[in-house]
């Protein structure tokens, strides 16, 4: 039997738990378990996640790049040594939002922050979006939209589901979106060239470029990767804020279409909202609202059936 083992950090382990769900009984030491498309997945408290079955490699591929750093390392390790004074350079940063949310699209933004604007943007309140509540995200994003060059891509769920069902992993989908956003922004700011590009890392550099094999116009010049990119350069922080703002707007639109508030995340409240959609309309509507391969789909169906 084919198998793959990943070692993930606590945040990713929680995302995977939300994504796959928790059955009534678990193996010793496990925090979640599920069976998906010819693959059994089991996550353990240690951070190890075991994929077993004929589709083990395919199922594990969507978590590419979310493996844990060695436990002795307490800081982010960029892929490739960053130039000295990187935080003060003119940089394009890119980030994405929505990959772990059952409802809503994936939004990817590349943003360009010139060195002369860094102090101004800090004063504006640009920082790690994870430390900001939604009202502040909206306030700061509306100012950024007028102040800096950026490129926004929105992958709505119908297209996402088509790509996922064709066999494309989420990691590959994200790589393609980041590359397209970066390419569009490079064109927008021409003839000006950034001193560097920083991608908020979701995959190791070799895996990222492997995902892009066969794509046109691959951005490779002066490209760096790092987790927690928002803390390394303000361009990634700005991209994260704009991506989050776009995601929130899309969620508001979905709520209007649903006729009730559509929640973020992938927890039990999401299962209930999906069940309500099925009861109000029918099961087929989920293709428009959700990422169908998440465990929430089957949970919602069970709720509707009263199981």
N, C-alpha and C positions, 0 to 999 in steps of 0.2 A: 504494500500500500504506500503510495506517495505521501510524503509529509514535509512540512516546512515549519520551522520554529523562528519566531521573532521575539526580540526583547524590547519592550516598549516602556516609555515613562508613565508616571501616574496619570497625567492628563489624557494621554492616548488610551491607557487602559480603561479609564472612565468613559471615554468616547466609544470605545469598542463595546463596553458593557451596555451602554445606552442603545447602541446600534444593533447588537445581536440579541440582547435580552437575557433574562435569567429564568431558567426552567424551575420546575417544582423541586427537583433533586439535582445536586451538583456533585462532581467528583471531589475527593478530599483536596483542600487547598485551592480550589477553583473559585472564581468570583463570577464567571459567566460561562455559558456553553450554548451552542446552537448547531443546527445542521442546515447547510445551505448548498443547493445545487451540486450535490455529489461531494460535499466537503463537510467534515465535522470540525468545529472550531471550539477550543477550550482555552480560557484565559485564567492565569493563576496569580495569586497575590504577589508572587515574586517578580511579576512583570513579564514572565514568559507566556507566549501565546502559541498554542500548537494547532496547526492546520493539517488535517488528515483526509486523504481521499484523492480521487482522480483529478479534482479541480483545486487541489491544495495550493498550487503555485499561483493560479489565477486569482483565487480568493485572497491570498496574502498580498498580492501585488498592489491592491488598492491602498494598503497601509505602508507602501514604500516610503522610506525616508523618515518615518515616525518612530524609529527605534531609539532606545534610550542611549544617552552618552554613558561612558563608564562611570560607575558610582563615585570614583575618586575625583571626578571632574565636576565642579560645582558651578562652572561658568559656561556660557555658550562658546562653542568651538566653530569658528567660521570655516567653510570649505575653501581653502586657499588663504594664505596669509594676507591680511588687509594692509594696504599701504599705510605708512605713518601719517597721522593727521587725517585719517579717513573721515571722521565725524565733521570735519570742517571743509570737506570737498563739495563740489557741485555734483550731485548724484541723482540718478533715477532709481527709485525704490519701487518694489512691487509686492503686493499682498493680496490674499483672497479671504472671502467670508462666505459662510453658508454650507461648507462641505459636511459639517456634522449635524446640520438641521434637516429634519424630515420634510418640513414645509419650506417653500421658498427656493429661490435659485442659488446658483453660485455666482458671486460677483467678484471680479478681479480688476484691480486698479494698478496702473503704473503712474507714478507721480514724479515730477522733476523739481528738485529744490536746489537752486543756485546758492553757492556759498554766501553771497551777499544778502540772502533772504533768511538765513538760518535764525539769527537773533530775533528778527521780526516775527517769524512763525512761532518761535518759542513763546514770545510775549502774547501771541494770539491764543495760546493754549494748546498747541499741537504737542501731543505726547502719545504714549502707548494707549491705544483705544480700549484696552482691557481695563484700564483704570478710570474710564469715563462712562458715565451713565448715558442712556439714549438721548435725553434732551440736550446734553452738552455736545454729544456727537453731531446732532443736527445743527446746532448753533455754529460750531466750529467748521463743519463741512460746508455750510452755505457760504462762509467767508473764503474758504479754500477754493471753491469752485470758480471764484472770480480772480483769485490771486496767483495760482500756479498752473503750469501746463500739466495735463493729465490725460490718460486714456482709460476708459471704462468699458469692460465687457460684461454682459449679463447672459449667463447660460440658464435659460428657463427649463422647467422640469420636463416638458414634452421632449425637447432635444436631448436633455441629460439622460432621460430614460431610454431613448433610442440608442444613444452611444453606449450606455452601460449594457444594454441587452445585446449589442453587437459584439460584446466581449472586451470593450475598452475599460481598463481599470480607472478608478478615480484619480490615481496618481498621474496617469497619462493624460487624462482630460485636463487636469490642473496645469500640467506642463505646457500643453498646447495653448491654453488660455493665457498663461503668463507670457509665453513667447510672442503671441499675437499682440497683447497689450504693449509689450516693450517695443515691438517693431513699429506699431502705430505711433507711439510717443516719440520715438527717434525721428520718424518722418515729420511729425508736427513741429519739432523744435529745430529742424534743419535750417541753416547750416551749422547751428550750434551743436557741439558734442559734449556730453557729460564726461566728467573725469572717470566715472565708474558707474556700474549698475549693481545694485544689491537686491537679491531676491530673498524674501523671508522663507527660509528653508523648510520645505516639506518633503524633499528627497535629496539624497546625496548627489553631488554634481554629476558623476558618471551615469547614475540612474536617470537623472533629469534629462540629460542629452540623449540617452538611449530611448526615452519616451518620444523624443522629437525626431527620431530617425524617419526619413522620408518627407518631413515637413519642408516647406519652402521658407527662405529668408530667416534662418535661425540666428538669433542674436547671441554672439559669443564674445565680442570684444570687451575686455575689462569687466567681465561678469563675475560677481562674487555671491556666495551663499552663506547665510547664517541663520540659526534659530534666534528668536528674540531680536529680530532685525530692527524693531522699533527703538530698541535701546542703543543701537549702534549708529543709526543715522536717521535724521528727521524725515527724510524722504519716504522711508518705509512706514513711519508713524503716520505721515500724511496720507499715504496710499491706503493704509488700514482704516483710517477715519472715513475716507471717501467710499471705500468698499462697503463699510458698515452702513453708512448713510444710504447708499443705493439699495442695500439689502433691506433696510427698514422700510423704505418707500415701496419696494416690491411686496413686502409683507402686508403693508397697509392696503395695497391694491387687491391682494388675495383675500384679505378680510372683508373688503367690500363685496367681492364676488361671492364669497361664502355666505355672507349675511350675518356673520358673527366673528369675534376676534380669533384669529389664527395664531396659535402660540409658537414661540421659537423653541429650539432644542429638539430632543428626541426621547423625552421621558413620558411617564404615564399620562400627563395632561394632554400630550400630543396624541396618544392613542385614542383618548376620548373624543378629541376634536375630529380626528379622521373618521371615527365611527359615526359621529354626528353628520359628517358630510355624506357618508354612504347612506345613512337613513333619510337624509333630506333630499338627496339626488339619487345617485346610484354608485356602484363600485368603480365604474369607468372614470368618474370625475377625478379620482385620485391621481390619474396620470398627469393632469394639469397642475395639481396642487403640490404633489409630493415626489420624493425620490422612492420609487416603488420597491426597490430591493432592500430597503431598510426593514428591520424586524417589525417596525410599527405597523406595517401593512397587515400582516397576519394577526397581530394583536387586535387591531381595529375590527377585523372581520370576526374574530372570536367574540368581541364585545357585542357586536350586532346580533350574533347568533345566541347571545346570552350564556356563553361558555365561561 
